[in-house]
Amino acid sequence: MEPQAAQDSRTQKGKSVSVSEDQADIEKVLAGDVSAFEGIVRRWQGPLISLAYRFCRDRGRAEEMAQEAFLRVYRKLDRWRRDAPFSSWMFAVAANLYRSELRRIPVPTVPLDAVLEPRDPRPQDGGLALEDRDQEVRNAVIALPPKYRDAVLLFYFHEMDLSAAARSLRVSEGTMKSRLFRGRKILRSKLQAAFAMRELKEAST
């Protein structure tokens, strides 16, 4: 296995290259070379689609939302103040767009209790498969009240740090911590109860 120090060095080098490439392309775009924006799209298309998918759970819609996000980033490129990494600013623009889009056309959801209601048939091994548990957790996150859902999605699923996630949601870090705490509490309560009910049901059959 590759030593951790080597992995970290390679990762940091990759980030530096991305930052310098972003900076170079941004300067070209602002100078009038529109084609340079293609480099930004190429580097960040996957992450923006991934983030959109975590919001809407629909691949086609996620691609459309990411395309609109890139358009908005392009139009607002001169507003990037360089007081934060470009990627953080870009994800903040995208996250705000995605949240607005979901308010305009909400993702069909059911109450959290219904999402976690035990169901049959059970997996062949008699227990709940790990992938089923993961899917139910994701469904439960989507069913959270929006302010908690967005915080949990950005911090845990998209792995933004606290500061970047707070900027994306335009809230203070204190508010972000509070929403994460409350979101985790809701999920923990509902998931523990649902999985306990499922295990009891399976044990009785």
TORSEMI-967158 format. One record per residue: z negated, x negated, y of N, C-alpha, C in turn; residue number from 1; residue in three letters. Coordinates in Angstrom, 3 decimals, decimal comma, m for minus. Atoms other than C-alpha are relative to their C-alpha. Layout:
N
<<Z; X; Y>; <Z; X; Y>; <Z; X; Y>; NUM; "ALA">
...
***
This chain:
205
<<0,000; m0,850; m1,200>; <0,000; 0,000; 0,000>; <0,000; m0,882; 1,244>; 1; "MET">
<<m0,081; 0,759; m1,244>; <0,765; m1,228; 3,520>; <m1,362; m0,044; 0,678>; 2; "GLU">
<<1,308; 0,095; m0,674>; <m2,362; m2,547; 5,336>; <m0,072; 0,943; 1,178>; 3; "PRO">
<<0,165; m0,960; m1,087>; <m3,811; m0,099; 7,842>; <0,348; m0,599; 1,345>; 4; "GLN">
<<m0,294; 0,642; m1,285>; <m3,529; m2,625; 10,679>; <1,494; m0,033; 0,263>; 5; "ALA">
<<m1,455; 0,026; m0,154>; <0,198; m2,949; 10,024>; <0,533; 1,378; 0,306>; 6; "ALA">
<<m0,429; m1,367; m0,267>; <0,595; 0,824; 9,925>; <m0,291; 0,382; 1,439>; 7; "GLN">
<<0,367; m0,330; m1,368>; <m1,280; 1,194; 13,216>; <0,906; m0,700; 0,992>; 8; "ASP">
<<m0,863; 0,759; m0,902>; <0,785; m1,552; 14,822>; <1,377; 0,618; 0,070>; 9; "SER">
<<m1,323; m0,614; 0,034>; <4,023; 0,063; 13,687>; <0,001; 1,318; 0,748>; 10; "ARG">
<<0,085; m1,288; m0,675>; <2,879; 3,482; 14,927>; <m0,061; m0,174; 1,504>; 11; "THR">
<<0,118; 0,227; m1,418>; <1,862; 2,146; 18,320>; <1,310; m0,496; 0,576>; 12; "GLN">
<<m1,281; 0,489; m0,466>; <5,163; 0,287; 18,626>; <0,991; 1,142; 0,127>; 13; "LYS">
<<m0,901; m1,145; m0,052>; <7,048; 3,493; 17,807>; <m0,271; 0,875; 1,198>; 14; "GLY">
<<0,352; m0,804; m1,159>; <5,125; 5,369; 20,478>; <0,479; m0,652; 1,277>; 15; "LYS">
<<m0,416; 0,718; m1,196>; <5,884; 2,636; 23,038>; <1,497; 0,122; 0,216>; 16; "SER">
<<m1,452; m0,141; m0,104>; <9,571; 2,775; 22,255>; <0,360; 1,389; 0,497>; 17; "VAL">
<<m0,287; m1,371; m0,407>; <9,560; 6,564; 22,594>; <m0,300; 0,209; 1,481>; 18; "SER">
<<0,379; m0,151; m1,403>; <7,747; 6,386; 25,932>; <1,016; m0,676; 0,899>; 19; "VAL">
<<m0,964; 0,714; m0,832>; <10,134; 3,782; 27,311>; <1,355; 0,681; m0,024>; 20; "SER">
<<m1,279; m0,708; 0,092>; <13,162; 5,701; 26,039>; <m0,036; 1,278; 0,820>; 21; "GLU">
<<0,142; m1,213; m0,813>; <11,876; 8,920; 27,590>; <0,117; m0,336; 1,482>; 22; "ASP">
<<m0,003; 0,392; m1,404>; <11,282; 7,151; 30,890>; <1,406; m0,353; 0,466>; 23; "GLN">
<<m1,361; 0,405; m0,362>; <14,762; 5,614; 30,898>; <0,918; 1,209; 0,113>; 24; "ALA">
<<m0,861; m1,182; m0,024>; <16,452; 8,916; 30,081>; <m0,325; 0,910; 1,184>; 25; "ASP">
<<0,398; m0,846; m1,133>; <14,441; 10,800; 32,701>; <0,562; m0,548; 1,303>; 26; "ILE">
<<m0,532; 0,610; m1,218>; <15,440; 8,324; 35,398>; <1,503; 0,236; 0,113>; 27; "GLU">
<<m1,443; m0,229; m0,009>; <19,105; 8,697; 34,405>; <0,328; 1,445; 0,372>; 28; "LYS">
<<m0,248; m1,416; m0,291>; <18,921; 12,513; 34,472>; <m0,236; 0,281; 1,480>; 29; "VAL">
<<0,326; m0,239; m1,406>; <17,241; 12,527; 37,873>; <1,005; m0,665; 0,942>; 30; "LEU">
<<m1,025; 0,677; m0,802>; <19,944; 10,140; 39,099>; <1,360; 0,680; m0,110>; 31; "ALA">
<<m1,244; m0,757; 0,099>; <22,626; 12,625; 38,064>; <0,727; m0,081; m1,320>; 32; "GLY">
<<m0,636; 0,123; 1,314>; <23,475; 11,615; 34,479>; <m0,571; 1,058; m0,936>; 33; "ASP">
<<0,510; m1,122; 0,793>; <22,966; 14,992; 32,773>; <0,017; m0,304; m1,492>; 34; "VAL">
<<m0,131; 0,271; 1,434>; <24,099; 13,642; 29,393>; <m1,198; m0,761; m0,560>; 35; "SER">
<<1,146; 0,767; 0,475>; <21,003; 11,428; 29,210>; <m1,098; 0,903; m0,549>; 36; "ALA">
<<1,019; m0,925; 0,501>; <18,907; 14,528; 28,525>; <0,142; 0,212; m1,500>; 37; "PHE">
<<m0,220; m0,146; 1,434>; <20,448; 14,589; 25,051>; <m0,956; m0,889; m0,793>; 38; "GLU">
<<0,939; 0,887; 0,690>; <18,208; 11,649; 24,115>; <m1,373; 0,621; m0,118>; 39; "GLY">
<<1,299; m0,677; 0,034>; <15,102; 13,629; 25,001>; <0,020; 1,117; m1,033>; 40; "ILE">
<<m0,125; m1,087; 0,975>; <16,329; 16,593; 22,983>; <m0,013; m0,555; m1,417>; 41; "VAL">
<<m0,087; 0,578; 1,342>; <17,122; 14,383; 19,996>; <m1,377; m0,454; m0,494>; 42; "ARG">
<<1,312; 0,504; 0,412>; <13,643; 12,800; 19,977>; <m1,031; 1,095; m0,184>; 43; "ARG">
<<1,074; m0,976; m0,039>; <11,632; 15,949; 20,594>; <0,366; 1,378; m0,544>; 44; "TRP">
<<m0,406; m1,309; 0,504>; <13,624; 18,792; 19,053>; <m0,870; 0,459; m1,159>; 45; "GLN">
<<0,813; m0,359; 1,155>; <11,711; 18,719; 15,777>; <m1,415; 0,428; 0,379>; 46; "GLY">
<<1,361; m0,394; m0,392>; <8,214; 18,729; 17,332>; <m0,062; 1,302; 0,791>; 47; "PRO">
<<0,050; m1,240; m0,776>; <9,073; 21,516; 19,791>; <0,290; 1,218; m0,871>; 48; "LEU">
<<m0,264; m1,102; 0,931>; <10,538; 23,701; 17,043>; <m1,224; 0,242; m0,871>; 49; "ILE">
<<1,206; m0,124; 0,829>; <7,484; 22,985; 14,888>; <m1,108; 0,730; 0,747>; 50; "SER">
<<1,015; m0,675; m0,800>; <5,156; 24,034; 17,699>; <0,334; 1,478; 0,174>; 51; "LEU">
<<m0,419; m1,394; m0,174>; <7,172; 27,200; 18,328>; <m0,212; 0,794; m1,281>; 52; "ALA">
<<0,160; m0,701; 1,277>; <7,101; 28,072; 14,634>; <m1,465; 0,356; m0,254>; 53; "TYR">
<<1,412; m0,290; 0,194>; <3,309; 27,841; 14,596>; <m0,449; 1,179; 0,851>; 54; "ARG">
<<0,310; m1,156; m0,829>; <3,266; 30,426; 17,351>; <0,609; 1,284; m0,567>; 55; "PHE">
<<m0,699; m1,241; 0,347>; <5,824; 32,891; 15,971>; <0,226; 0,200; m1,490>; 56; "CYS">
<<m0,185; m0,079; 1,459>; <6,125; 32,099; 12,200>; <1,383; 0,510; m0,394>; 57; "ARG">
<<m1,372; m0,410; 0,297>; <9,875; 32,747; 12,350>; <0,914; m1,157; 0,403>; 58; "ASP">
<<m0,783; 1,205; m0,261>; <12,293; 29,818; 12,027>; <1,095; 0,232; 1,048>; 59; "ARG">
<<m1,072; m0,279; m0,945>; <15,189; 31,423; 13,865>; <m0,523; 0,183; 1,414>; 60; "GLY">
<<0,574; m0,221; m1,324>; <13,028; 32,594; 16,730>; <m0,579; m1,292; 0,552>; 61; "ARG">
<<0,561; 1,279; m0,447>; <11,305; 29,200; 16,866>; <1,081; m0,895; 0,587>; 62; "ALA">
<<m1,101; 0,819; m0,518>; <14,643; 27,451; 17,341>; <0,466; 0,510; 1,358>; 63; "GLU">
<<m0,393; m0,578; m1,291>; <15,574; 29,854; 20,141>; <m1,037; m0,309; 1,080>; 64; "GLU">
<<1,060; 0,280; m0,955>; <12,204; 29,362; 21,820>; <0,009; m1,469; 0,421>; 65; "MET">
<<m0,054; 1,429; m0,317>; <12,519; 25,576; 21,586>; <1,193; m0,305; 0,910>; 66; "ALA">
<<m1,173; 0,195; m0,853>; <16,007; 25,731; 23,101>; <m0,302; 0,416; 1,441>; 67; "GLN">
<<0,381; m0,470; m1,330>; <14,635; 27,738; 26,025>; <m1,010; m0,957; 0,632>; 68; "GLU">
<<0,976; 0,961; m0,512>; <11,772; 25,240; 26,345>; <0,693; m1,233; 0,561>; 69; "ALA">
<<m0,745; 1,162; m0,498>; <14,199; 22,349; 26,686>; <0,703; 0,324; 1,319>; 70; "PHE">
<<m0,660; m0,405; m1,236>; <16,099; 24,276; 29,339>; <m1,000; 0,014; 1,149>; 71; "LEU">
<<1,022; m0,050; m1,047>; <12,883; 24,837; 31,266>; <m0,461; m1,401; 0,377>; 72; "ARG">
<<0,386; 1,391; m0,277>; <11,886; 21,167; 30,920>; <1,057; m0,667; 0,872>; 73; "VAL">
<<m1,079; 0,598; m0,780>; <15,287; 20,141; 32,236>; <m0,046; 0,474; 1,455>; 74; "TYR">
<<0,034; m0,547; m1,360>; <15,010; 22,443; 35,245>; <m1,192; m0,496; 0,804>; 75; "ARG">
<<1,222; 0,408; m0,688>; <11,487; 21,220; 36,029>; <m0,228; m1,511; m0,059>; 76; "LYS">
<<0,203; 1,419; 0,257>; <12,043; 17,536; 35,266>; <m0,499; m0,747; 1,233>; 77; "LEU">
<<0,435; 0,698; m1,215>; <11,556; 16,498; 38,885>; <m1,447; 0,317; 0,373>; 78; "ASP">
<<1,393; m0,350; m0,278>; <8,082; 18,097; 38,810>; <m0,985; m0,816; m0,829>; 79; "ARG">
<<0,893; 0,854; 0,781>; <6,721; 15,646; 36,261>; <m0,559; m1,072; 0,918>; 80; "TRP">
<<0,647; 0,866; m0,987>; <4,196; 13,700; 38,330>; <m0,392; m1,368; m0,548>; 81; "ARG">
<<0,317; 1,289; 0,623>; <3,696; 10,821; 35,884>; <m1,496; m0,319; m0,012>; 82; "ARG">
<<1,440; 0,197; 0,127>; <m0,064; 11,300; 36,032>; <m0,479; 0,320; m1,408>; 83; "ASP">
<<0,267; m0,263; 1,416>; <0,101; 12,290; 32,345>; <1,247; m0,396; m0,777>; 84; "ALA">
<<m1,192; 0,348; 0,788>; <2,404; 11,224; 29,491>; <1,048; 1,111; 0,062>; 85; "PRO">
<<m1,071; m0,992; m0,051>; <5,787; 12,931; 29,595>; <m0,110; 0,990; m1,143>; 86; "PHE">
<<0,082; m0,893; 1,158>; <5,257; 14,308; 26,099>; <m1,071; 1,069; 0,203>; 87; "SER">
<<1,057; m0,989; m0,251>; <1,990; 15,994; 27,142>; <0,480; 1,052; 0,993>; 88; "SER">
<<m0,524; m0,942; m0,998>; <3,665; 17,525; 30,182>; <1,038; 0,925; m0,623>; 89; "TRP">
<<m1,040; m0,782; 0,646>; <6,636; 18,677; 28,100>; <m0,590; 1,056; m0,933>; 90; "MET">
<<0,625; m0,955; 0,912>; <4,421; 20,292; 25,462>; <m0,761; 1,068; 0,767>; 91; "PHE">
<<0,669; m1,007; m0,824>; <2,443; 22,018; 28,204>; <1,001; 1,036; 0,493>; 92; "ALA">
<<m1,060; m0,917; m0,440>; <5,661; 23,506; 29,591>; <0,424; 0,891; m1,162>; 93; "VAL">
<<m0,439; m0,761; 1,168>; <6,726; 24,553; 26,084>; <m1,052; 1,007; m0,442>; 94; "ALA">
<<1,064; m0,900; 0,455>; <3,355; 26,028; 25,133>; <m0,143; 1,196; 0,931>; 95; "ALA">
<<0,073; m1,111; m0,953>; <3,253; 28,108; 28,314>; <1,155; 0,973; m0,205>; 96; "ASN">
<<m1,163; m0,855; 0,272>; <6,752; 29,394; 27,589>; <m0,217; 0,795; m1,279>; 97; "LEU">
<<0,187; m0,679; 1,278>; <5,869; 30,225; 23,979>; <m1,019; 1,133; 0,129>; 98; "TYR">
<<1,016; m1,044; m0,169>; <2,757; 32,135; 25,000>; <0,552; 1,177; 0,800>; 99; "ARG">
<<m0,626; m1,074; m0,779>; <4,747; 34,084; 27,590>; <0,965; 0,806; m0,863>; 100; "SER">
<<m0,959; m0,673; 0,877>; <7,407; 34,857; 24,983>; <m0,719; 0,926; m0,983>; 101; "GLU">
<<0,740; m0,838; 0,940>; <4,803; 36,188; 22,557>; <m0,638; 1,195; 0,694>; 102; "LEU">
<<0,486; m1,169; m0,743>; <3,359; 38,397; 25,269>; <1,130; 0,996; 0,222>; 103; "ARG">
<<m1,159; m0,872; m0,228>; <6,854; 39,736; 25,924>; <0,399; 0,717; m1,281>; 104; "ARG">
<<m0,333; m0,579; 1,309>; <7,693; 40,284; 22,245>; <m1,034; m0,523; m0,993>; 105; "ILE">
<<1,074; 0,491; 0,871>; <4,484; 39,981; 20,178>; <0,457; m0,169; m1,445>; 106; "PRO">
<<m0,217; 0,160; 1,437>; <4,521; 38,707; 16,624>; <m0,716; 1,135; m0,713>; 107; "VAL">
<<0,686; m1,078; 0,735>; <3,804; 41,621; 14,266>; <m1,198; m0,553; m0,763>; 108; "PRO">
<<1,209; 0,446; 0,689>; <0,237; 41,158; 13,089>; <m0,786; 1,212; m0,463>; 109; "THR">
<<0,936; m1,033; 0,442>; <m2,433; 43,137; 11,329>; <m1,388; m0,500; 0,312>; 110; "VAL">
<<1,358; 0,460; m0,267>; <m6,186; 43,053; 11,920>; <m0,422; m1,097; m0,959>; 111; "PRO">
<<0,426; 1,132; 0,806>; <m7,909; 39,934; 10,639>; <m0,607; 0,435; m1,320>; 112; "LEU">
<<0,591; m0,481; 1,245>; <m9,859; 41,939; 8,074>; <1,069; 0,362; m1,022>; 113; "ASP">
<<m1,075; m0,401; 0,912>; <m6,620; 43,290; 6,626>; <0,764; m1,199; m0,518>; 114; "ALA">
<<m0,689; 1,209; 0,440>; <m4,988; 39,848; 6,548>; <m0,710; m0,635; m1,176>; 115; "VAL">
<<0,792; 0,692; 0,999>; <m7,821; 38,598; 4,356>; <m0,462; 0,899; m1,138>; 116; "LEU">
<<0,393; m0,917; 1,078>; <m8,135; 41,612; 2,088>; <0,464; m0,545; m1,347>; 117; "GLU">
<<m0,415; 0,511; 1,311>; <m8,129; 40,445; m1,572>; <1,153; 0,801; m0,567>; 118; "PRO">
<<m1,171; m0,681; 0,529>; <m4,911; 41,214; m3,344>; <0,286; m0,454; m1,430>; 119; "ARG">
<<m0,495; 0,310; 1,341>; <m3,375; 41,231; m6,834>; <1,525; 0,013; 0,065>; 120; "ASP">
<<0,574; 0,670; 1,168>; <m1,716; 39,934; m8,856>; <m0,568; m1,361; 0,344>; 121; "PRO">
<<0,590; 1,304; m0,209>; <m3,792; 36,781; m9,164>; <0,932; m1,065; m0,556>; 122; "ARG">
<<m0,785; 1,073; 0,584>; <m2,226; 33,369; m9,866>; <m0,247; m0,113; m1,491>; 123; "PRO">
<<0,067; 0,093; 1,454>; <m1,628; 32,532; m13,514>; <m1,243; m0,738; m0,473>; 124; "GLN">
<<1,162; 0,752; 0,451>; <m4,570; 30,102; m13,586>; <m1,298; 0,758; 0,216>; 125; "ASP">
<<1,187; m0,804; m0,170>; <m6,974; 32,917; m12,701>; <m0,730; m0,248; 1,298>; 126; "GLY">
<<0,640; 0,298; m1,275>; <m7,893; 31,400; m9,333>; <1,004; 0,101; 1,121>; 127; "GLY">
<<m0,878; m0,071; m1,155>; <m6,498; 31,409; m5,847>; <0,664; m1,350; 0,191>; 128; "LEU">
<<m0,727; 1,248; m0,160>; <m3,775; 28,745; m5,565>; <m0,238; m0,562; 1,394>; 129; "ALA">
<<0,259; 0,651; m1,277>; <m4,258; 26,197; m2,809>; <0,999; 0,419; 1,061>; 130; "LEU">
<<m0,996; m0,396; m0,993>; <m0,989; 27,134; m1,161>; <m0,240; 1,416; 0,503>; 131; "GLU">
<<0,327; m1,354; m0,430>; <m2,102; 30,767; m1,091>; <m1,141; m0,023; 1,013>; 132; "ASP">
<<1,109; 0,126; m0,945>; <m5,340; 29,765; 0,595>; <0,504; m0,513; 1,350>; 133; "ARG">
<<m0,534; 0,554; m1,243>; <m3,452; 27,675; 3,151>; <0,762; 1,052; 0,780>; 134; "ASP">
<<m0,787; m1,034; m0,672>; <m1,103; 30,546; 3,893>; <m0,914; 1,057; 0,605>; 135; "GLN">
<<0,908; m1,011; m0,530>; <m3,969; 32,988; 4,320>; <m0,758; m0,529; 1,216>; 136; "GLU">
<<0,648; 0,587; m1,179>; <m5,701; 30,584; 6,694>; <0,942; 0,055; 1,193>; 137; "VAL">
<<m0,977; m0,052; m1,105>; <m2,512; 30,332; 8,774>; <0,171; 1,428; 0,496>; 138; "ARG">
<<m0,116; m1,406; m0,409>; <m2,151; 34,103; 8,759>; <m1,219; 0,449; 0,795>; 139; "ASN">
<<1,223; m0,367; m0,702>; <m5,758; 34,435; 9,833>; <m0,019; m0,571; 1,412>; 140; "ALA">
<<m0,066; 0,605; m1,334>; <m5,201; 32,044; 12,732>; <0,910; 0,824; 0,908>; 141; "VAL">
<<m0,937; m0,806; m0,787>; <m2,192; 34,074; 13,904>; <m0,641; 1,325; 0,413>; 142; "ILE">
<<0,627; m1,287; m0,290>; <m4,355; 37,219; 13,776>; <m1,171; m0,108; 0,981>; 143; "ALA">
<<1,078; 0,159; m0,968>; <m6,999; 35,728; 16,085>; <0,397; 0,565; 1,366>; 144; "LEU">
<<m0,322; m0,342; m1,390>; <m7,239; 37,003; 19,672>; <0,772; m1,151; 0,632>; 145; "PRO">
<<m0,912; 1,036; m0,502>; <m4,546; 35,093; 21,636>; <m0,659; m1,239; 0,577>; 146; "PRO">
<<0,576; 1,196; m0,632>; <m6,835; 32,804; 23,635>; <m0,627; m0,936; m1,029>; 147; "LYS">
<<0,545; 0,847; 1,055>; <m8,529; 31,564; 20,464>; <1,114; m0,517; m0,895>; 148; "TYR">
<<m1,149; 0,413; 0,816>; <m5,296; 31,479; 18,472>; <0,709; m1,195; 0,607>; 149; "ARG">
<<m0,745; 1,069; m0,655>; <m3,547; 29,288; 21,037>; <m0,781; m1,309; m0,023>; 150; "ASP">
<<0,831; 1,204; 0,019>; <m6,456; 26,863; 21,227>; <m0,005; m0,637; m1,389>; 151; "ALA">
<<0,043; 0,510; 1,368>; <m6,692; 26,521; 17,437>; <1,358; m0,569; m0,409>; 152; "VAL">
<<m1,332; 0,483; 0,357>; <m2,918; 26,144; 17,021>; <0,285; m1,370; 0,597>; 153; "LEU">
<<m0,319; 1,260; m0,665>; <m2,592; 23,361; 19,566>; <m0,883; m1,138; m0,494>; 154; "LEU">
<<0,936; 1,070; 0,335>; <m5,701; 21,412; 18,582>; <0,053; m0,382; m1,483>; 155; "PHE">
<<0,085; 0,287; 1,426>; <m5,723; 21,736; 14,788>; <1,361; m0,087; m0,688>; 156; "TYR">
<<m1,278; m0,042; 0,710>; <m2,176; 22,582; 13,723>; <1,020; m0,944; 0,622>; 157; "PHE">
<<m0,942; 0,925; m0,635>; <m0,206; 20,630; 16,320>; <m0,652; m1,332; 0,330>; 158; "HIS">
<<0,747; 1,246; m0,110>; <m2,900; 17,922; 16,497>; <0,050; m0,602; 1,402>; 159; "GLU">
<<0,166; 0,496; m1,363>; <m3,046; 17,678; 20,291>; <m1,459; m0,404; 0,198>; 160; "MET">
<<1,386; 0,305; m0,311>; <m6,123; 15,947; 21,638>; <m0,531; 1,051; 0,971>; 161; "ASP">
<<0,640; m1,055; m0,786>; <m8,606; 18,036; 23,596>; <0,563; 0,081; 1,413>; 162; "LEU">
<<m0,493; 0,032; m1,377>; <m7,362; 16,936; 27,003>; <1,408; 0,568; 0,108>; 163; "SER">
<<m1,377; m0,476; m0,036>; <m3,685; 17,565; 26,239>; <0,072; 1,495; m0,294>; 164; "ALA">
<<0,007; m1,428; 0,334>; <m4,396; 20,947; 24,642>; <m0,508; 0,828; 1,175>; 165; "ALA">
<<0,538; m0,714; m1,160>; <m6,478; 21,988; 27,649>; <1,038; 0,078; 1,109>; 166; "ALA">
<<m1,049; m0,021; m1,022>; <m3,683; 20,981; 30,023>; <1,100; 0,979; m0,369>; 167; "ARG">
<<m1,055; m0,907; 0,447>; <m1,169; 22,913; 27,938>; <m0,358; 1,454; 0,252>; 168; "SER">
<<0,465; m1,375; m0,194>; <m3,274; 26,052; 28,223>; <m0,489; 0,251; 1,425>; 169; "LEU">
<<0,429; m0,102; m1,398>; <m4,149; 25,349; 31,874>; <m1,449; 0,474; 0,119>; 170; "ARG">
<<1,430; m0,296; m0,060>; <m7,870; 25,529; 31,234>; <m0,749; m1,321; 0,041>; 171; "VAL">
<<0,822; 1,200; m0,003>; <m10,723; 23,059; 31,608>; <m0,311; m0,422; m1,436>; 172; "SER">
<<0,374; 0,461; 1,331>; <m11,810; 20,922; 28,674>; <m1,221; 0,764; m0,515>; 173; "GLU">
<<1,161; m0,789; 0,408>; <m15,079; 22,845; 28,662>; <0,401; 1,356; m0,551>; 174; "GLY">
<<m0,492; m1,291; 0,490>; <m13,223; 26,137; 28,293>; <0,703; m0,170; m1,335>; 175; "THR">
<<m0,698; 0,268; 1,257>; <m11,076; 24,602; 25,572>; <m0,995; m0,171; m1,142>; 176; "MET">
<<1,027; 0,184; 1,032>; <m14,164; 23,495; 23,637>; <m0,632; 1,334; m0,386>; 177; "LYS">
<<0,610; m1,299; 0,262>; <m15,649; 26,967; 23,995>; <0,920; 0,875; m0,850>; 178; "SER">
<<m0,944; m0,815; 0,765>; <m12,487; 28,640; 22,688>; <0,147; m0,509; m1,423>; 179; "ARG">
<<m0,068; 0,565; 1,344>; <m12,272; 26,258; 19,748>; <m1,245; 0,372; m0,804>; 180; "LEU">
<<1,251; m0,345; 0,678>; <m15,924; 26,895; 18,898>; <0,015; 1,457; m0,434>; 181; "PHE">
<<m0,022; m1,430; 0,305>; <m15,485; 30,661; 19,088>; <1,055; 0,318; m1,058>; 182; "ARG">
<<m1,058; m0,230; 0,982>; <m12,193; 30,585; 17,162>; <m0,417; m0,440; m1,381>; 183; "GLY">
<<0,479; 0,481; 1,300>; <m13,716; 28,479; 14,385>; <m1,053; 0,928; m0,569>; 184; "ARG">
<<1,068; m0,886; 0,464>; <m16,718; 30,790; 14,215>; <0,570; 1,283; m0,585>; 185; "LYS">
<<m0,629; m1,227; 0,505>; <m14,532; 33,878; 13,808>; <0,677; m0,263; m1,339>; 186; "ILE">
<<m0,721; 0,320; 1,233>; <m12,363; 32,205; 11,176>; <m0,965; m0,277; m1,145>; 187; "LEU">
<<0,955; 0,349; 1,054>; <m15,325; 30,806; 9,247>; <m0,652; 1,253; m0,584>; 188; "ARG">
<<0,658; m1,228; 0,446>; <m17,027; 34,186; 9,094>; <0,937; 0,846; m0,851>; 189; "SER">
<<m0,937; m0,862; 0,713>; <m13,933; 36,094; 8,026>; <0,493; m0,635; m1,297>; 190; "LYS">
<<m0,529; 0,656; 1,195>; <m12,620; 33,507; 5,578>; <m1,049; m0,106; m1,092>; 191; "LEU">
<<1,058; 0,110; 1,011>; <m15,941; 32,943; 3,843>; <m0,238; 1,338; m0,685>; 192; "GLN">
<<0,223; m1,333; 0,571>; <m16,435; 36,666; 3,386>; <1,151; 0,395; m0,909>; 193; "ALA">
<<m1,177; m0,404; 0,782>; <m12,873; 37,192; 2,134>; <0,089; m0,769; m1,307>; 194; "ALA">
<<m0,089; 0,791; 1,218>; <m12,920; 34,311; m0,336>; <m1,132; 0,337; m0,965>; 195; "PHE">
<<1,106; m0,402; 0,865>; <m16,343; 35,372; m1,641>; <0,326; 1,310; m0,700>; 196; "ALA">
<<m0,398; m1,280; 0,592>; <m15,033; 38,904; m2,202>; <1,045; m0,217; m1,080>; 197; "MET">
<<m1,052; 0,258; 0,986>; <m11,989; 37,538; m4,016>; <m0,588; m0,598; m1,274>; 198; "ARG">
<<0,607; 0,638; 1,171>; <m14,075; 35,338; m6,292>; <m0,813; 0,998; m0,819>; 199; "GLU">
<<0,763; m1,017; 0,721>; <m16,365; 38,248; m7,143>; <0,935; 0,927; m0,769>; 200; "LEU">
<<m0,952; m0,899; 0,647>; <m13,385; 40,438; m7,934>; <0,608; m0,655; m1,230>; 201; "LYS">
<<m0,600; 0,713; 1,131>; <m11,823; 37,777; m10,159>; <m1,009; m0,193; m1,137>; 202; "GLU">
<<1,029; 0,225; 1,025>; <m15,116; 37,130; m11,940>; <m0,297; 1,270; m0,793>; 203; "ALA">
<<0,331; m1,265; 0,655>; <m15,516; 40,818; m12,789>; <1,129; 0,530; m0,871>; 204; "SER">
<<m1,132; m0,494; 0,794>; <m12,094; 41,139; m14,470>; <0,217; m0,889; m1,225>; 205; "THR">
***
